[in-house]
Amino acid sequence: MHARSGPLDGIVVADFARVLAGPLATMLLADLGATVIKIEHPRGDETRTWSPPTFEGRATYYLSVNRNKRAIALDLANPADLAVARRIAERADVLVENLRVGAMARWGLGYEDLCEANPGLVYVSISGFGDGPGASLPGYDVAVQAASGFMDLTGEPDGPPTKAGVAIVDVETGLLAAVGALAALHARERTGRGQHVATNLLASALFGLVNQVGGYLATGQVPHRLGNVHPSLAPYQPFACQDGPLVIAVGNDQQFARLAEALELGELAQDPRFATNEHRVKHRSALVDALTARLRTAPRDHWLARLLAAGVPAAPINTVAEGIELAESLGLAPRVTLPGKLGLVSLANPLRFSQTPVDYVAEPPDVDADRDWVLAWIEEEARGRSDAASSSRSASEPGGPTS
């Protein structure tokens, strides 16, 4: 195992996860320097077949969340393969799994099965709906978007509920799982013991609804979709310009005054209907009409330049390609070419560290690509533990070395 530059160098992760939430969490840990061993059925992770699009015959869905990992294929129904999986788990610092609730325990790989042999293990479980009455429910992102209320909040008021353009619940859950793993590793520094960390898609989806759930719990008022309108801010939405839409996001009264000045509509800032955010939300329709009438008189880029110069948050509605181009123009370096035979261009990790930078050491592995490496690592770890145990016994014998 070679040294990495990231803050998690030396941490080993047993990755029993599949699809998106779990693999995203483990890729984050891998980006930060952890050695991640991806353990998958010989059929491979489902996302290996989720295409189009593909790159060099490989599904880009899989490629997007599996860089910087080692891979070994193990059929846990096979006793020999199960023994290998257990040896990996017993030598790992972190284990991440998102299989059906109870599946790992049935193979003897549950937390209670492993914690005695590996008391420092941080064991992260991801489920769809928890391990109680919802344990048998399959956890798929779009179903949880629907069940959580997310879809009811997304789309136009007079249109159908709409899912997000990405598996947002899986992404939220993966991020929370990574945070949980890091917090448990920190706690282990104090206690010397690992622990079981659990999260699920439904709880993560509700957590991601932030102010909408907060408003309901505090007041009992059920929020519903408002399209591109914000329930608590105005103006905070797209506006039609002469040649296309422009998003304007005013977060306080001072920004609104600057908006009115930049649009040469100073009278709006003096209008008592629009003097405060609370009043602007109450009189949103009249405000939107006045702003739209002005914005339609000139092209989008004309207004964008004026608003940004005035310190008013505004943005065009870009395509994904234009979003990448914007990040590049701002010096954010969103692209990274991964080492390996594919020459794969991947999205860079958004974290920046002044002392322990993220590094990129491997493209997403093919099925079973690192079997020899993983088996050699297991043997090396076993020898190291045996040698350490022998040294400890020698030190405790009469006449043995003392500190």
N, C-alpha and C positions, 0 to 999 in steps of 0.2 A: 504494500500500500504506500503510494508516494505522497509526499507532503503537499498540501493544498494551501492556498493563500487566504482562504476565507475564515471567518470567525468560528465555524463548526469543524475545522480540520481536526481529525482524530475521532469524530463521532461516527458510528456505524448505524445505518438505518436498514432494517429488514422491511422491505416494501411488499406487502401482500395485497396492495390496493389495485383497483382496476377502474377503467373508464376515465373519470375526470377529477372528482373532488379529491380522492386519495392521491392519485398520481401528481396532481398539481401541488399538493402539500409536500410530497416527497421531493419533487423537483426543486421547490423553493429551498428545502434543506440541502439538497445536492448543490445548488448554485452557491450556497453559503459555505461550502467546503466539506460537507458530510459525505462519507462513502455510502452510497445508496445501492443496495442489492435488490433488484426487481425480481420477484419470484412470481412466475405466472404459469398457468397450465400450458402444456405443449401446444395447445391450440392458439395460444397467445391472447393477450389483452384484446377485448372486443373492438377497441378503437383502431386496432391494426387493420380492420376491414371496413371502417366507417369512411367511405369515400363516395363521390369525389369531394374535394380535389385530392390529387396524389402528386408526389414528387419522387422521381426515380422508382416508381412502382410501389411506393409506401404512402399510406394514408397520412395526410398532413395533420389530421386530428390527433393521431397518436404522436406524431413528431413534435407537436406543439407543447406537450407536457411531460416528456420523458428523456430530456437531455441529461448529461452528466451522471448517468446511472450505469450500473453493471446488470446483466440479465442472466438468469438461469431458469430453465423450464423444469418444473417439478409437478408430477401428478400426485396430489396428496392422498389419493386412494391407493397408491402404490407404497407398500411399507418401506422400501428402500429410499424412495424419494421423500417420504414423510420424515424419515430419520434425518435426511440432509436438511430439510426445512427446519426441523427442531434444533439442529446444531447451529444453524444460522441465527435463529431466534435467541438461543441461549447465549450467544456471543455478541448480540447487538445492544446498542444503547437505546435505540428507539425502534419500535415496531408499529407500523401503520397498516390497518386493515379496514376494508369496507365491504366484506363479504356479507352474505345473509346472516342475520343475527343468530348466533349459536353455532355457525358452521366451524369457526376456528376451535371452539371448545370440543366439538364432536371429533375433531382430529387430534385432540390433546394439545392444541396450540392456543388455548385461551389464556387470559392473564393469570388466573389462579393456577393453571398448569405450569406456567413458566416462571412465576415470580420467586419460587423457592430456589430454583437453580440459577436464576438471574435476578437477584433482588434489586439491582439498579435499573432494571428495564422500565423505560417509559413506554407504555402500551396505549396507542391511540386507536380508538374504534370510531368509525363513521357509519351511521345507519340512516335509513330514510326517515323513520318516524319513531326512533327510540327503541328501547329494549323491553317495553311494557306491552300494553294491548296492541300497539301498532307494529310490533316486531315482525309480523309476517307480511306486512305490506311492502311491495316492491318500491324502492326509492328511485324514481326517475325525475330529472329536473323539471320537465314541463308539467308533470303531475303535481309536483310540489309548488310550482309557480301558481297553478290553479288552486290547490287546496289551501294555500297560505293566505290568499287574498291579493297576492301580487298582481295576478292577471286582472282582477276586478278593478285595480287602480291604474291599469295601463291601457291606453287607447282613447279614442274620442268618446265624449259623453253619450252621443247618440249612436255609437258603433259598438261592435262586439268587443269583449275582453281580448287582450292581446298579450302574447308572451314577449319577453325581451328578445333582442336579436342575437343573444348569446346565452349559454346555460348559466345564467347569473347566480342561481342558487348553488350549483355545484362550485362555482368560483368562490362565493362567500364561505361556503363550508370548508373548502380546502384552505383558505386563508386562516379561518378560525382554528382548524386542526393544527396548522403549523404553529400558530401562536400558542396553542395549548401544549404542544410538544416542547417548545422553547421554555415556557414557564415551568413545566415539570422538570426539565433538565436543570434549570436554575435552582429549583427547590432541592433537587438531588445533591447539589453542591453543599447544602447545609445539612441534610439529613442522611445522605449516603444511600437513600432508597429511592427507587422509582415509584411509579403509581399508574393507575388506569385513568386515562383521559378519554371522555366520550363526548361526541357531539352528533347532531343529526341534521338532515336537510330541512325539516320543518322548522325546528327551533332556529336554525341559522337564517332561514327565509324571513321569519318573523323579526329576528334581530335586525335584519337588513331593511326592514320597513320603517325603522327609526321613528321619525316624527309622526308618521301616520298611525302606527301602533300606539305611540305615546299619547297622541291626542285622543284616541279611542279609549284607552285605559283610564285616562284622567277625567274624561267628560262623558263617556258613553256614546258619543256621536260617531256613527259609522262613516268613514270616508269612502268616497267613490271616485271613479276616474274623471279627470278633468281635461284629458288630452294633454296638450303641452302647457297648460296653465298651472301655476303653483298655487296650492291652497292657502298659503300664508304670505305671499309676496306679490307685488305688482309694481311695475311691469317686470315679468320674469318668464319670457316665452319667445317664440319666433314671431317675426313681423315681416310682412311682404314688402319688399322694395321694388324698384322699377324692373329689375331683372332676376329676382330670386330672393329667398328668405334670409333673414339675419336674426340671430338670437341676441336678445338684450336681457341682461340679468342684473337688475337693480336690487341691491341688498339693504340700502339704507336711504334716508332722506337726503343726505349730502350728495350721494350718487345721482339721485333723481334730479336734484337741482342742476348738476352738471350735464345730465342728459338733456334737460329742457334747454339749457343754454347752447349746447352743441347743435341741437336741432333748430335753433332760433325760434323756440317756443317758450320764451321766458315767462309768458303769462300763465303757463301751466303750473309752474312752481309757486305762483301766487294764488292760484285757485284753491279755495278752502276744501274742495272735494279731493284734492290731490296733495295737500300739504304734508300729510303723514302717510306712512305705509298702511296703517289701519284704514284710513279714508280711501286710499288708492285701491285697496282690495275691495272695499264696499262699492266703489264706483268704477270698477274695473272696465266695464263695457264702454263707458264714455271715454275713459282714458285710452283704451286700445283704439277706438275709432279716431281719436285726435292724433295719436302717434302714427297710425297706419296712413292716414291722409298725407302726413308730411313725408314719411319714408318712401311712399310710392312715387315721389317727385324726382328721385335720383337713383342711380345704380347702387347696389349693395356695397361695393368696395369704396365708393365715395363716403357713405355713412360709416362704414367700419373704420376707416382711417380717422374720421372726425371723432368718433366716440372713443376710440382707443387713445387718441391724443388728449382727450378730456378726462381720461381716467375712468371711463364708464365700461364695465365688463360687457363685452360683445364678442361674437364669433360667427363665422359662416357655418353652415351645415355641411361638413366635409364628408367625402367618401373615406373608407378605410385607407385607401392609397394616399389621399390628400392629408389624412391625419398623420401618417408616417412621414410624409414630406414636410409637414409643419414641424414635427418633432426634430427632424434633421436640420431644418432652417434655424431652429432655436438652439442648436448645439447639444441636443439631448442624446444623440447617438443611439437610436432605437434598434439598429440592426447589428447583429453579430454573426460572423461566419464560424460555424462550429468545426473543430478539427475532426478529420475522418474522411472516409472515401466518398461521401456524398457531396461534400462542399455545401452543406445545408445552411442557408441564411435563416436565422432565428431571431425572435424578439428578445432584446436584451433585458436582463433583470432590471427593474426600476430602482433598486436600492443602490446607494453609493456609500462606501465606507472609506474614511480617510486613512485607516491603518491596515485593515484586513479586507481587501477588495474581493468582490465576486470574481470567480474565474470560470472558464469554460474549457473542460478537459475532454469531453466526448459527445459525439452525436448520439441521438436516441438509438439504443442497441436493437439489433435483430433478435428474434426469439432464440434463447439459449446461447447467445453470442459469447458469454463470459463464463461458461461452465468450468473450464479448466482453472481459470483465475479464482473463481469462488471456492472450488474444492481445495485448491492449494491454500487459500486464505484460511479456510476452516482448519486444515491440518496445522498450519503455522500458529494459529490462535491456540489450538489444543496443546501444542508443544510448549508454547509460552506459558500457559497456565500450569502445565505440569512442572516446568522448571521453577516457576515461582513458588509452587507448593512445596517442592523439594527443598528449596532454599529456606523457606519458612520453617520447615521441620528441623533442618540442620541448625538453624539459629536458636531453636528452642531447646536443643539437646545440651546436656552438661558439656561445658568446654567449647560450645559453639560460639560463633562470632557475636559480639555485643555491640550496641550502638554507642 
